[in-house]
Amino acid sequence: MEDELVFLGTGGGRHHIRTQHRATGGVLYKFNGIQAHIDPGPGALVRINQYSEDPTKTELFIVTHVHIDHFNDAAAIIEASRLSLHDRHYNYYRKGTLLTTNDVLPFISKYHLNMLENIVPFRSEQVLNYKDIKIVGTKVVHSQVEGFGVRFNLGNYSLAFSSDTAVFNGFSEQFSGVDVLVLHLLRPDSVTCKRHLCTDEVIPYLNMINPSLKALIITHFGSYMDGPRSQKNLVPSQVKKFREQTQIKNIIAAEDGQKIRIKDLL
């Protein structure tokens, strides 16, 4: 299995949940022979099949916080990750590890939690060694619920998902040494939204990441970026702005169904 990102959705927020103008299925991250599903929002299972991916290969489930565009399909994805649920004596086959916050767990049925081999209540600054891969929780400033971003430190590269967050003191430092950053960019230009990112706010913080990122992938766009309230797709103009105002060489705006090989980013 080649290291790869598969975007099952690039929309974020209630308007994309409602319209599916951009899908909200989260991201498959394949690394070191492992398939992880990060933030399986509404439609995640539909999109996996639409984009010809195999849910039975998923063994790591990551839900960064309890907003519905991040956790809605978690139970369905857990159940779809296996071909058989139990033996003839109704002993469940336990498979997979779930990393999430304590806030999320009550929204996943005990029936589905019992299908998992491991449940890891996770938070920012926590470190998990998963099959010799170091997974680190990064800090977010997003809402009153618990939340985290996630960083994967592999032998030859480091990749991080910001999750939903605002900028804050220390935002840049936690991505020091990261090669590829998947950034949740809700709004364009200077159109601010409390506890989320817009382009003009985040650019100075991206420029403070040392050493500089090798690749930036923007995703999780809101309706002011591309949707019911934007009148046109503003994503391309944000890519242009990042290219003009940062030193990052490889900047990609993710699209629904897009598959990106990690080796092409390094």
N, C-alpha and C positions, 0 to 999 in steps of 0.2 A: 504494500500500500504506500503510494507516494505521498509525501507531506503536502497537504492541500487545504485550502479554504473553499467551502461551498456555501454560497449565500442563499439561504432558503427564504430570505426576505430582507429588504432594505428599508422598510418603513417602520416608523415608531409613533406611538401616541394613538389617541382614540379615533382620530379621523381615518388613519390607515387601517385600524382594526375594523372600523365600520365599512369603509369603501373597498379595502384591499387594492387601492390604486397602486400602492407598493405593498408587497406581501410582508407578513409579520411572523415568519416561521423560524427566525433565528439563524444560526450558523452551524454548519458541520465543520469541525476542525480535525483533520487527519494528521497524526504525527507519530513517528516512531512505531508504526504498526497499530496505533490506537485510533479509534474513532470516537470523538466527543461531540455531543450536541449541546450548544450553548444557547440558553434563553429560547426555548421552544414556545413561541407565542401562538396565537390563533392561526390555524391552518398549517402548522408545522408538518403534520403527517401527510397532508395532501401534497405539500410542496416537495417533500422527500420523494414521493412517487412520481410527481410531475417531472422532476429533474433527474429521474432514473438513478436515485441513490438507494442504498439498502439499509433500512432501519435495523435489521438484525445484526449488523456489524457494530452498532453503537454500544459501548460499554461504560462510557463516562458521561454523566448527565450533570450539567452545571446550570443552575438558576441563580442569577445574581441578585434578584430582589423580587418582592411580591406584587409588582405591577403586572397587570394582566397581559400586556404585550410581551412579557418575558416568561411567564410561567404557565399560561393557560393550557397548553397541550402537553405538559410534563407527564401526566399520568398515561396519556395515550402513547407517548413516545416510549415510556418505560415498558408498557405492555407489548408494544410492537417490536421491541428489541429481541424477542425470543419467539421461536417457532412452537415451543411447547411450554405450557404453564406449570404442569405438575406431572408426577408419575401416577400410576394406576391406583396408588393409595392416597392420592391427593396431597402428597408432600410437594411443596412448591420448589421449583428449580430457581435458586437465587442467583441472580446475575446482575452485575453492574454496580457502580458506585455513584452516588448522588452527592454533589457538593452544593449546598445552598444555605440560606439563613434559617434561623429558627422561626422567623415570621412566615416562611413559605410552607413549612411542613404541615400545618393544619389544613392547608388547601389541597393536599394530595392524600387520597384515601389510604387508610391502613392496608386495604387490600393491595394497593399498588406499592406501598412502601415495603410490604412483606415480600415483594418480588425481588428486592434489591439485596445484594450481598453486603454492601456497606452504605451507611448514611453518615455523612460528615458535615455537621454544622460548621459553616465556614464564615470567615469575616476578614476584613482588611488586616494586613500584616501577618496573617496566619500563613504557615508554610506546610505543604503536604508533599511528601515524597511518594509519587505515584509511578510505580514500575521504573524506578531510577530517573524519573523526570521530576524536577523541582517545580511545583506549582505554588505561586505566591499570590495572596489576596492583596489587591491594591486599593487605596483609599478612594472613596467617592463622597461627594457632598451633593445629595440628591433629594432626599425627602426625610420624613420622620421615621420611615421604616428602615430596617437594617439593609445594608447593601455592600457590594464589593465589586471591583474590577478583578481581572485575573491575568496573571503573567506566567508564561511557560518558559522555563529556562532549559533548553536542550543543549546538547553537546556543541553544536556548531552554529546555533542562532538562538535568539530570544524573541518571543512574540507576545504581545499583550493586547487585551481587550479592555478599553476604558470603562465600559458599561455607561449607564446614564450618570452624568455628574456635571457640576459646575467646576470652574477653575478655582484654585485655592493655593495658599502657600504650601509648597512641597509637591504640587502636581507634577512639575517637570522632573524633579529629582527621583521620583519613584520609577520613572521610565529610563533612567540612566542605564546604558548598556543594552537597551531594547533595540532590535533591528527592525522589526515590523510592528507598527501600532495600528490597531483597528479602532477607529475613533467614532464614537456616537455623536454626530453633528446634527442636532435637531433643526437649527435655524440658520439662515444665510446672513452674511454681512454683519450689520450691527443690530439685527432684530433679536433682542434679548428675550430670554425666557428663564424665569427663576429656576435655579438648580439644574439647568441644562446648559449646553454649549451652543454658541453661535461663532461664526468664522472669525470675526474681528476680535472677539474676546480671547480666543484660544491661540491665535497666531503667535503672540509674544511668548506664550508658555511653551509652544512647540520649539521656538527658536532657542529656548534655554535648556532644552534636553541635550546633555553632553555625555558621550559623543552624539552627533546628529543621527537621527533615524535614517535607515537605508530606504524605508518605504513607509508611506502613510496611506491607509485605506479608510476612506470616510463612508459612513453608512448610518442607518437608523435615522433617516430623514423624516422631518415632520411635515405637516401640511402647508406651512409657510415656505418650505423649501421646494417641495414638489407635490402638489395635491390640491384639494378643494379650495384652499385659500391663497395659493401662490400665483394663479393665473397663467404661469408658465413654469417650466422646469428650470430652477435656478442652480441646480447642481453643477453644470459645466462652468458657470461663471465663478463658482467657489473653487473649483480645481485650478482655474486660471489664477485666481488670487493667491492660493497656496504656492503655486509655482513661482509667482512673482515676488512673494514676500517671505518665503522661507528658503533654506538651503537644502531641503529634502529633494533628492533627485527623482524619486519614483513616487508619484502621487496618483492614486486610483480612486475613482468614485465607483463603489460597488453597485451592481445591478442585480435584480432578482434572477436567480438561477446561475449567476456567474461562478465559474470555477477558476481558482487562482493557484498555480503551483508555487510553493514557497521558494523553490530554487530560482524562479524567475524574478524574485524580489531582492535577492541577496547579491 
